[in-house]
Structure formats: C-alpha cells, structure tokens
Amino acid sequence: MLKQIIAVGALALTWGGAAIAQDTDTLRVGMSGGYFPFTFVKLDELQGFEVDVMNAVGAEAGLDVTFETMAFSGLIGALDAGRIDTIANQITITPEREAKFIFTAPYVIDGAQVVTKAGNEDITGVEDLRGKTVAVNLGSNFEQLLNELPYADEITIKTYDSNIAQDTALGRVDAFVMDRVSSAQLIKESPLPLQLAGQPFSEIRNALPFRDTEADRALRDRVDAALTTLRDNGTLAEISDKWFGTDITTAE
C-alpha cells in the first residue's frame, strides 16, 4: 500500500472552526492517485503530470510539498476542512468553486471529451448522447457540463468513483465523459476497446484551489508566482511534453 508521509509541521490546528497551517513552508497537496496520467500509483510510487508539476512548484517556491491521496469525491471536503492546502487533480474553475475558493492562474487548458466502446457508430459526438446513459467521475465538473446541454433531460448520468472506462468498454453504460487529454492517454495505454467520439464540446481551464483566508491567499500567491516562473522558463511545457507529447499548459 502506498504510504503518504506528511511533515509534522504541516499538521493543522483548529481555532474557532478555522484550520490554521502550522508551517507556512509546507504545501499539503491532495490528489486521487487514480487519474492517469495526471496522478496515479505505479510500483507503489505516486507519479504523473500533477506530481511533477507540484514538485517543481515546491522547488521554485521553496515549499516542502507533501501529498495526500484519497477518493476524488472527498478532495473538496478535505480542502474545505483544512486537512490539505490545495488539490492537484485537474480541478476545473467553475462559478460554484470560485464562489467558495480562490484559484491560481490556469495551468492546463483542455476540453470535455465523449468516449465510447470501440466500434460504436451510434455516438459520434456529444449531440448523440440523447437517450443514452453516460458515466462521469463523482465530484467532477463533467456532470455539470452535461446538465448544461439543451437536451440534458434526455441524458441519464451515472456517477462513479472508478471504473467508468471499464463499464463503458463492457457496455454497461453507453459512454463516459472525461477531459480529452486523459481520455486520449487512457485509450493509448489501456487494453480496453475504447474510442474518442467527436471533438471536445467545452473548453475547461484547470487550476489549483485554495481556501479564502489571509494565510491561504498568501500561500496561493506564492504558488501562483512559482507557476508563472515555470511557465515562462519552459518547465511546465517540458513536464507536459514528458507525459503527453504536447503542451497542454497553454491555449496557444
């Protein structure tokens, strides 16, 4: 089992209901460890694009980065409770999240992608999801994106903590929706018979969320400055190229 080591200085105290970080030089990062190739465990080692990015941020900002893995659906609650300082798991900026948290500038520009079982000719894009059962990861913004479609009442959405790709390949659901980058990599690396269905139907911008407190704003600004430097000096592009063969950190 993967063991996550959390620095003692990063533990939080609760004072008047608010979580206060004890060590301002530690950045506690939450992630699922189950979202290939962004964050995943292989040979008992946590790795992926997000891990490399956060380690680079830590080195640039002079922060001791520690990781905590948990179910994706529990990450927002852990952040809200102050058990972690931020989430690095392709968290998309949405109005609802912006009302509750503060964000760094986006460091991934992507799109929502429909994926089906290989050979499926009935679904060639998002417009063909009428009357279909579609899987999304529990707690992700893809359920919201589907619900914003003009024909959302004709789509049955199933939420999963895992196995959305397997259930699609087995025909238990008609399709799943994930970000295009992860979908393409999953199809490339997995033996599951899957295919992309059409083009992305919505641009999504992913960033790091923080609680809106004075201490967390200062930490966010420190991390944001590091991300800016890493973007300007080409480090983010290099990390992206390592994992995806292209630069997903910019819209250009």
C-alpha positions in Angstrom: 0.0 0.0 0.0 1.3 3.5 -0.9 2.3 5.4 2.2 2.0 9.2 2.1 4.4 10.9 4.5 3.0 14.2 5.9 5.5 16.6 7.5 4.7 17.2 11.2 5.0 20.9 10.7 2.2 20.8 8.1 -0.5 19.5 10.6 -3.3 21.9 11.2 -4.8 23.3 14.3 -8.5 24.2 14.6 -9.2 27.6 16.2 -12.7 28.9 16.2 -13.7 26.4 13.5 -10.9 27.5 11.1 -7.9 25.4 10.0 -4.6 27.2 10.6 -1.5 25.8 8.9 1.4 25.4 11.4 4.2 25.6 8.8 4.0 28.2 6.1 6.8 26.5 4.2 4.9 23.2 3.7 2.3 22.7 1.0 -0.1 19.9 1.6 -1.4 18.7 -1.8 -4.4 16.4 -2.2 -4.9 14.2 -5.2 -6.7 10.9 -6.0 -3.8 8.9 -7.3 -6.2 7.3 -9.7 -6.4 9.7 -12.7 -3.9 8.5 -15.2 -1.7 10.1 -16.5 -2.2 13.1 -14.2 -1.9 11.3 -10.9 -1.6 7.6 -10.4 0.3 4.9 -8.5 2.7 2.5 -10.2 5.0 0.1 -8.4 3.8 1.7 -5.1 5.0 5.1 -6.3 2.8 8.2 -6.7 3.6 9.8 -10.1 2.2 11.7 -13.0 1.9 15.1 -14.5 0.4 16.7 -11.4 3.1 15.2 -9.2 5.9 16.6 -11.4 4.2 20.0 -11.5 3.8 20.2 -7.8 7.3 19.1 -7.1 8.6 21.8 -9.5 6.4 24.4 -7.8 7.8 23.4 -4.4 11.4 23.6 -5.6 10.7 27.1 -7.2 8.8 28.5 -4.3 10.9 27.0 -1.5 8.0 24.9 -0.2 8.1 21.3 1.2 5.4 19.6 -0.8 3.7 16.6 0.7 0.9 14.5 -0.9 -2.3 13.0 0.5 -4.3 10.6 -1.7 -8.0 10.0 -1.3 -11.1 9.4 -3.3 -11.6 12.2 -5.8 -15.1 12.8 -4.3 -13.5 13.6 -0.9 -10.9 16.1 -2.1 -13.1 19.3 -2.0 -14.3 18.4 1.5 -10.7 17.8 2.7 -9.7 21.2 1.3 -12.7 22.9 2.9 -11.9 21.4 6.2 -8.3 22.5 6.1 -6.8 19.0 6.0 -5.0 19.9 2.8 -3.9 23.2 1.4 -4.8 22.6 -2.3 -5.8 20.0 -4.8 -3.8 19.0 -7.8 -6.2 16.7 -9.7 -7.3 18.7 -12.8 -9.7 20.9 -10.8 -11.7 22.9 -13.3 -12.5 26.5 -12.5 -16.3 26.8 -12.2 -18.5 29.7 -10.9 -19.6 27.5 -8.0 -16.0 26.7 -7.0 -14.9 30.3 -7.5 -17.7 31.4 -5.0 -16.0 29.2 -2.3 -12.3 29.1 -3.1 -9.6 31.2 -4.7 -7.6 29.8 -7.6 -4.2 30.2 -9.2 -4.0 31.1 -12.8 -4.9 28.1 -15.0 -2.0 25.7 -15.7 -3.9 23.3 -18.0 -6.2 24.1 -20.9 -8.3 21.2 -22.0 -11.7 20.1 -23.3 -14.5 17.8 -22.2 -14.5 14.6 -24.3 -17.0 11.9 -25.0 -15.6 8.3 -25.1 -17.4 5.2 -26.3 -16.7 1.5 -26.8 -14.6 0.9 -29.9 -16.8 0.3 -32.9 -19.8 2.3 -31.5 -21.3 4.1 -34.5 -24.3 5.5 -32.8 -22.4 8.1 -30.8 -20.2 10.3 -32.9 -20.2 13.3 -30.5 -21.9 15.0 -27.7 -25.1 15.6 -29.7 -25.7 11.9 -29.9 -26.0 11.4 -26.1 -29.7 11.9 -26.2 -31.4 8.8 -24.8 -28.0 7.4 -23.6 -26.5 6.5 -20.2 -23.3 8.4 -19.6 -20.7 7.9 -16.9 -18.7 10.7 -15.1 -16.4 10.7 -12.2 -18.1 11.5 -8.9 -17.3 15.1 -7.8 -16.1 16.2 -11.3 -17.4 19.1 -13.2 -18.4 16.9 -16.2 -21.8 16.2 -14.7 -22.5 19.9 -14.6 -21.3 20.3 -18.2 -23.7 17.6 -19.3 -26.5 19.2 -17.3 -25.9 22.5 -19.1 -26.7 20.9 -22.5 -30.0 21.9 -24.0 -31.1 18.3 -24.1 -29.8 17.4 -20.7 -33.1 15.9 -19.6 -32.7 13.2 -22.3 -29.4 12.0 -20.8 -29.1 9.6 -17.9 -25.9 10.4 -15.9 -24.2 7.8 -13.7 -21.5 8.9 -11.3 -18.6 6.7 -10.4 -15.6 6.8 -8.1 -13.8 4.5 -10.5 -14.3 2.0 -13.4 -16.1 4.3 -15.8 -13.8 3.2 -18.6 -14.3 -0.5 -17.8 -18.1 -0.2 -17.7 -18.1 1.7 -21.0 -15.9 -1.0 -22.6 -18.2 -3.7 -21.2 -21.4 -2.0 -22.5 -22.8 -1.2 -19.0 -23.0 2.4 -20.0 -23.1 4.0 -23.4 -20.3 6.4 -23.0 -18.2 8.3 -20.4 -17.1 11.9 -20.4 -13.6 12.9 -19.2 -11.1 15.5 -20.2 -9.7 15.0 -23.7 -6.0 14.6 -22.7 -6.7 11.9 -20.1 -9.1 10.1 -22.5 -6.6 10.0 -25.3 -3.8 8.8 -23.0 -6.1 6.2 -21.4 -7.0 4.8 -24.9 -3.4 4.8 -25.9 -2.2 2.9 -22.7 -5.1 0.7 -21.9 -6.1 -2.6 -23.5 -9.7 -1.6 -23.2 -11.6 -1.3 -26.5 -12.4 2.4 -26.4 -12.6 5.3 -28.9 -12.9 9.1 -28.8 -16.3 10.2 -30.1 -16.1 13.5 -31.9 -14.4 16.7 -30.7 -14.3 18.2 -27.2 -17.5 20.0 -26.5 -16.4 22.5 -23.9 -13.1 24.3 -23.0 -12.0 23.7 -19.5 -9.4 25.6 -17.5 -7.8 23.7 -14.6 -6.1 25.4 -11.7 -5.1 25.0 -8.0 -7.8 26.0 -5.5 -7.1 27.4 -2.0 -9.3 28.4 0.9 -10.1 32.2 1.0 -8.3 33.1 4.2 -5.4 35.6 4.7 -2.9 32.8 5.2 -4.2 30.8 2.3 -4.2 33.8 0.0 -0.5 34.3 0.8 0.2 30.7 0.0 -1.8 30.8 -3.2 0.1 33.9 -4.3 3.4 32.1 -3.6 2.3 29.1 -5.6 0.9 31.3 -8.4 4.2 33.1 -8.7 6.1 29.8 -9.0 3.7 28.6 -11.7 4.3 31.8 -13.6 8.0 31.4 -13.5 7.7 27.7 -14.5 5.6 28.7 -17.5 7.9 31.5 -18.5 11.1 29.4 -18.3 9.5 26.4 -20.2 9.4 24.0 -17.3 5.6 23.4 -17.5 5.9 22.8 -21.2 8.7 20.3 -20.6 6.7 18.4 -18.0 3.7 18.4 -20.3 5.7 17.1 -23.2 7.1 14.3 -21.0 3.6 13.0 -20.2 1.6 13.9 -23.3 4.0 14.7 -26.1 2.4 18.1 -26.5 2.0 21.3 -24.4 -1.4 21.3 -22.6 -0.4 24.2 -20.3 -1.3 27.0 -22.7 -4.2 27.8 -25.1 -1.9 28.8 -27.9 
